[in-house]
């Protein structure tokens, strides 16, 4: 597969779609279930940032000068 990706001749080179369709690039269901995008710390940080943002937006709506 790597030889086909690195082929100098563009007519013979694999396209990105062909690369992604190759069985070697396919993830099994077992592998997919183990993928974790964010760590627990990152998840907690994201939640706290959203809560802080929502709180500041609620308080901004109480400002009479913003009406």
SULLIN-V954580 format. One record per residue. N is the residue number from 0. RES is the residue in one letter. PHI is phi in whole degrees, -180 to 180 (999 if undefined). D_FIRST is the distance of its C-alpha to the first C-alpha in Angstrom with 1 decimal. Layout:
{{N,RES,PHI,D_FIRST} {N,RES,PHI,D_FIRST}}
//
This chain:
{{0,X,999,0.0} {1,X,-62,3.8} {2,X,-62,5.4} {3,X,-70,5.1} {4,X,-71,6.3} {5,X,-91,8.7} {6,X,-58,9.9} {7,X,-70,13.7} {8,X,-75,14.8} {9,X,-59,14.8} {10,X,-69,15.3} {11,X,-97,11.9} {12,X,-69,10.0} {13,X,-70,8.5} {14,X,-84,11.5} {15,X,-57,12.0} {16,X,-66,13.1} {17,X,-66,10.2} {18,X,-63,8.1} {19,X,-69,11.1} {20,X,-82,11.5} {21,X,-65,8.4} {22,X,-56,10.2} {23,X,-65,8.5} {24,X,-91,10.0} {25,X,-82,13.3} {26,X,-98,16.2} {27,X,-76,18.8} {28,X,-61,22.4} {29,X,-64,23.4} {30,X,-68,21.0} {31,X,-63,22.1} {32,X,-70,25.7} {33,X,-94,25.4} {34,X,-72,24.1} {35,X,-124,27.1} {36,X,-77,27.2} {37,X,-120,30.6} {38,X,-75,32.5} {39,X,-61,36.0} {40,X,-62,37.6} {41,X,-64,35.6} {42,X,-61,36.6} {43,X,-64,40.2} {44,X,-64,40.1} {45,X,-63,38.8} {46,X,-62,41.5} {47,X,-66,44.2} {48,X,-66,43.2} {49,X,-64,43.4} {50,X,-63,46.7} {51,X,-64,48.1} {52,X,-60,47.0} {53,X,-62,48.7} {54,X,-64,51.8} {55,X,-67,52.1} {56,X,-69,51.7} {57,X,-64,54.4} {58,X,-69,56.7} {59,X,-67,56.1} {60,X,-71,57.3} {61,X,-84,60.6} {62,X,-78,61.4} {63,X,-66,64.3} {64,X,-77,63.5} {65,X,-88,60.2} {66,X,-79,61.9}}
//
